[in-house]
Amino acid sequence: MYRYQFDHLLNLLDIEWQRIFTPEEVAIYSADLHQAFLRERFRPGYRLLIDMRACIAQPRATLLAFEGALGHFPRASRIGIVATHTIMRAQVRRVMTQPYLRLFEDAGAARQWLTRPGEDALVA
């Protein structure tokens, strides 16, 4: 369903979604990711890469579950989303409104943007 990796050297949380989620799976994903975030001792200001290329679109109930489950998650300083399907890109734009988010069609380009030096969003 998903995989993630914490890269301490780059301060990067790298996530790959491998298929669409059910609302119940969103709760499992959210809890797992939050526990791993604490275990890995990541802090707000990290950089986030989510590769959604394997997903066409998430069902409406799943989108609502994501909004509720991840609203408390620590804030990133940059977010790069890799999505190639038009509907998925539209969903990302609607749900994730952070000004420090960029959409990409290529994972390499997203990673390059995320890891380059430069100003990040202010982290509160």
C-alpha distance (Angstrom), angle and dihedral (degrees) to the residues before:
residue distance angle dihedral
M1 . . .
Y2 3.83 . .
R3 3.76 144.0 .
Y4 3.79 131.6 -159.2
Q5 3.76 139.0 -171.6
F6 3.78 130.8 -167.3
D7 3.80 112.8 -143.1
H8 3.80 106.6 -163.9
L9 3.79 94.4 -176.0
L10 3.81 91.9 58.4
N11 3.82 95.4 29.9
L12 3.81 85.6 -126.5
L13 3.78 131.2 146.3
D14 3.81 105.5 -157.0
I15 3.82 115.1 -164.0
E16 3.79 130.2 179.3
W17 3.78 122.3 -165.9
Q18 3.78 109.7 -151.6
R19 3.82 99.3 -171.9
I20 3.78 142.1 -13.1
F21 3.80 118.7 -61.7
T22 3.78 132.4 -130.5
P23 3.82 116.1 -135.7
E24 3.82 88.6 -107.3
E25 3.80 91.0 53.9
V26 3.81 89.9 51.2
A27 3.80 89.1 62.3
I28 3.82 91.0 50.7
Y29 3.82 91.6 46.1
S30 3.80 92.7 48.6
A31 3.81 94.2 49.0
D32 3.81 92.8 44.9
L33 3.79 93.4 48.3
H34 3.80 93.8 45.9
Q35 3.82 92.5 50.3
A36 3.81 90.8 47.9
F37 3.81 90.6 48.3
L38 3.81 90.2 56.1
R39 3.81 93.6 41.4
E40 3.82 90.7 51.5
R41 3.82 89.9 47.8
F42 3.78 93.8 -129.0
R43 3.78 115.7 165.4
P44 3.80 135.2 -155.5
G45 3.79 110.2 -75.7
Y46 3.80 95.8 53.8
R47 3.79 120.1 132.5
L48 3.78 120.5 -110.8
L49 3.80 129.2 -150.3
I50 3.81 118.9 -176.3
D51 3.79 116.8 -177.2
M52 3.82 108.1 -158.2
R53 3.81 98.3 166.9
A54 3.81 92.4 119.0
C55 3.81 90.9 59.0
I56 3.78 126.7 78.3
A57 3.81 97.4 -173.2
Q58 3.77 139.2 -32.3
P59 3.83 120.6 -120.2
R60 3.83 116.2 -106.6
A61 3.82 92.7 -109.8
T62 3.80 89.4 52.8
L63 3.81 91.9 51.4
L64 3.79 90.1 52.4
A65 3.79 90.2 48.7
F66 3.81 90.7 51.6
E67 3.80 91.9 50.7
G68 3.80 91.5 52.1
A69 3.79 97.9 40.4
L70 3.79 100.7 46.0
G71 3.80 101.6 36.7
H72 3.82 90.4 97.9
F73 3.81 95.6 47.6
P74 3.85 115.0 122.4
R75 3.79 113.3 -91.5
A76 3.80 120.6 -102.2
S77 3.80 123.0 -144.9
R78 3.82 93.5 -139.5
I79 3.79 131.0 15.0
G80 3.79 123.5 -162.7
I81 3.79 116.8 -172.1
V82 3.80 120.6 -167.8
A83 3.80 109.8 -154.6
T84 3.79 127.5 149.7
H85 3.80 102.8 178.3
T86 3.81 116.3 87.9
I87 3.80 95.1 -135.7
M88 3.80 92.7 49.2
R89 3.80 91.0 49.7
A90 3.81 89.9 50.8
Q91 3.81 90.8 50.0
V92 3.80 91.1 51.2
R93 3.81 91.5 50.3
R94 3.80 91.1 50.0
V95 3.82 97.8 45.8
M96 3.81 102.5 31.7
T97 3.79 107.3 51.7
Q98 3.80 99.2 163.3
P99 3.82 111.6 138.5
Y100 3.82 89.4 -140.1
L101 3.83 92.5 61.6
R102 3.80 124.1 102.5
L103 3.78 129.9 -174.2
F104 3.79 121.3 -136.5
E105 3.78 136.7 -178.5
D106 3.81 92.5 -156.1
A107 3.83 123.9 59.8
G108 3.81 92.5 -151.5
A109 3.79 92.2 55.6
A110 3.81 90.7 48.1
R111 3.79 92.3 50.3
Q112 3.79 91.4 47.3
W113 3.82 92.0 52.5
L114 3.80 92.3 45.2
T115 3.78 95.6 50.4
R116 3.78 100.6 41.0
P117 3.79 116.5 106.7
G118 3.75 116.6 -104.6
E119 3.73 145.2 98.7
D120 3.76 117.5 -39.3
A121 3.77 130.7 -161.9
L122 3.77 114.4 -79.0
V123 3.78 109.9 -96.7
A124 3.78 116.8 -141.2
